[in-house]
């Protein structure tokens, strides 16, 4: 198992990660508290895909006391987006709607230019495409600010310098594994990554993969000395690739992923051909012994997000485990669910241009952010 902000490999032991990273498991008491405040639990939380946290209890306490909080997330534009990228944004939308809070979305074009072997023109192209996909999710346009790091840096540079002076290279090296071969730009980038947690004098809640947690450890070391709250985080597991439960869906291997721009036939082809099955080799054996939902990728994807109805999911699990539902049938069920989701996403994307302008420049929160200069 290898988990860093840039690499995820092997079979992931999430309980071990909780211990290694020093986070806390989201327990029943916290779930009940959140459900009481929000009126419901999002499927990604209810089913345990978001499983770990830092100070989520304090976020809820701040909300109960009327202090509020705000949301921060982002996207590194290394290519087009796939299903694994979009899930955290779905949860962010839910938090914003249920708690009525501001949302800040950073497009880290600077980091990806420094980290990947991409030209600036390629990064710029992917940034624009990614923004279209993200803006299509359905956020509150007056409470959402989407910004590109390279474009917004002038407003926050002084604050970046104040934060940078408090973080030694030995700390950054220990947290991120920098070596003598790491370019100096990438070694400075973590400072920019944490700056949006200082956009308001409230606690920031960051929904993200647990591989991103090292950034918030540095933030939590220096936040209070700068007059801000320590950031809170809610961590997701990794959306499994088509081929099985090891690692995560990867942009670098198209066969592991369903892309947001995949057509209906391509979605069907990939799932039928590549999705790892927990079914038996023959129909006769499957009818007799049933399938294994613990390793079956179509079932896992349905249980994570694509089948929200708990009773229906239980029926699918029972039928598949008993051999009544065949592997091809559960795959086709997933095909239908994903194609319905992507069809709606494409519909919203056709009318997203005005939404982008509002969330980046013209909306209430966006205008406020461009008028500010963080000292």
Secondary structure in CASP SS format (residue, H / E / C, confidence):
PFRMAT SS
TARGET T0000
AUTHOR 0000-0000-0000
METHOD secondary structure of the structure
MODEL  1
X C 1.00
X E 1.00
X E 1.00
X C 1.00
X C 1.00
X C 1.00
X C 1.00
X E 1.00
X E 1.00
X C 1.00
X C 1.00
X C 1.00
X C 1.00
X H 1.00
X H 1.00
X H 1.00
X H 1.00
X H 1.00
X H 1.00
X H 1.00
X H 1.00
X C 1.00
X C 1.00
X E 1.00
X E 1.00
X C 1.00
X C 1.00
X H 1.00
X H 1.00
X H 1.00
X H 1.00
X H 1.00
X H 1.00
X H 1.00
X H 1.00
X H 1.00
X H 1.00
X H 1.00
X C 1.00
X C 1.00
X C 1.00
X C 1.00
X H 1.00
X H 1.00
X H 1.00
X H 1.00
X C 1.00
X C 1.00
X C 1.00
X E 1.00
X E 1.00
X E 1.00
X E 1.00
X E 1.00
X C 1.00
X H 1.00
X H 1.00
X H 1.00
X H 1.00
X H 1.00
X H 1.00
X H 1.00
X H 1.00
X H 1.00
X C 1.00
X C 1.00
X C 1.00
X C 1.00
X E 1.00
X E 1.00
X E 1.00
X E 1.00
X E 1.00
X E 1.00
X E 1.00
X C 1.00
X C 1.00
X C 1.00
X C 1.00
X C 1.00
X C 1.00
X E 1.00
X H 1.00
X H 1.00
X H 1.00
X H 1.00
X H 1.00
X H 1.00
X H 1.00
X H 1.00
X H 1.00
X H 1.00
X H 1.00
X H 1.00
X H 1.00
X H 1.00
X H 1.00
X H 1.00
X H 1.00
X C 1.00
X C 1.00
X C 1.00
X E 1.00
X E 1.00
X E 1.00
X E 1.00
X E 1.00
X C 1.00
X H 1.00
X H 1.00
X H 1.00
X H 1.00
X H 1.00
X H 1.00
X H 1.00
X C 1.00
X C 1.00
X C 1.00
X C 1.00
X H 1.00
X H 1.00
X H 1.00
X H 1.00
X H 1.00
X H 1.00
X H 1.00
X H 1.00
X H 1.00
X H 1.00
X H 1.00
X H 1.00
X H 1.00
X H 1.00
X H 1.00
X H 1.00
X C 1.00
X C 1.00
X C 1.00
X C 1.00
X C 1.00
X C 1.00
X C 1.00
X C 1.00
X E 1.00
X E 1.00
X E 1.00
X E 1.00
X E 1.00
X H 1.00
X H 1.00
X H 1.00
X H 1.00
X H 1.00
X H 1.00
X H 1.00
X H 1.00
X H 1.00
X H 1.00
X H 1.00
X H 1.00
X H 1.00
X H 1.00
X H 1.00
X H 1.00
X C 1.00
X C 1.00
X C 1.00
X C 1.00
X H 1.00
X H 1.00
X H 1.00
X H 1.00
X H 1.00
X H 1.00
X H 1.00
X H 1.00
X C 1.00
X C 1.00
X C 1.00
X C 1.00
X C 1.00
X C 1.00
X C 1.00
X H 1.00
X H 1.00
X H 1.00
X H 1.00
X H 1.00
X H 1.00
X H 1.00
X H 1.00
X H 1.00
X H 1.00
X H 1.00
X H 1.00
X H 1.00
X H 1.00
X H 1.00
X C 1.00
X C 1.00
X C 1.00
X C 1.00
X E 1.00
X E 1.00
X E 1.00
X E 1.00
X E 1.00
X E 1.00
X E 1.00
X H 1.00
X H 1.00
X H 1.00
X H 1.00
X H 1.00
X H 1.00
X H 1.00
X H 1.00
X H 1.00
X H 1.00
X H 1.00
X H 1.00
X H 1.00
X C 1.00
X H 1.00
X H 1.00
X H 1.00
X C 1.00
X C 1.00
X C 1.00
X C 1.00
X C 1.00
X E 1.00
X E 1.00
X E 1.00
X E 1.00
X E 1.00
X C 1.00
X C 1.00
X C 1.00
X C 1.00
X C 1.00
X C 1.00
X C 1.00
X C 1.00
X C 1.00
X C 1.00
X C 1.00
X C 1.00
X C 1.00
X C 1.00
X C 1.00
X C 1.00
X C 1.00
X H 1.00
X H 1.00
X H 1.00
X C 1.00
X C 1.00
X E 1.00
X C 1.00
X C 1.00
X C 1.00
X C 1.00
X H 1.00
X H 1.00
X H 1.00
X H 1.00
X H 1.00
X H 1.00
X H 1.00
X H 1.00
X H 1.00
X H 1.00
X H 1.00
X C 1.00
X C 1.00
X C 1.00
X C 1.00
X C 1.00
X C 1.00
X C 1.00
X C 1.00
X H 1.00
X H 1.00
X H 1.00
X H 1.00
X H 1.00
X H 1.00
X H 1.00
X C 1.00
X C 1.00
X C 1.00
X C 1.00
X C 1.00
X C 1.00
X C 1.00
X H 1.00
X H 1.00
X H 1.00
X H 1.00
X H 1.00
X H 1.00
X H 1.00
X H 1.00
X H 1.00
X H 1.00
X C 1.00
X C 1.00
X C 1.00
X H 1.00
X H 1.00
X H 1.00
X H 1.00
X H 1.00
X H 1.00
X H 1.00
X H 1.00
X H 1.00
X H 1.00
X H 1.00
X H 1.00
X C 1.00
X C 1.00
X C 1.00
X C 1.00
X C 1.00
X H 1.00
X H 1.00
X H 1.00
X H 1.00
X H 1.00
X H 1.00
X H 1.00
X H 1.00
X H 1.00
X H 1.00
X H 1.00
X H 1.00
X H 1.00
X H 1.00
X H 1.00
X H 1.00
X H 1.00
X H 1.00
X H 1.00
X H 1.00
X H 1.00
X H 1.00
X H 1.00
X C 1.00
X C 1.00
X C 1.00
X H 1.00
X H 1.00
X H 1.00
X H 1.00
X H 1.00
X H 1.00
X H 1.00
X H 1.00
X H 1.00
X H 1.00
X C 1.00
X H 1.00
X H 1.00
X H 1.00
X H 1.00
X H 1.00
X H 1.00
X H 1.00
X H 1.00
X C 1.00
X C 1.00
X C 1.00
X C 1.00
END
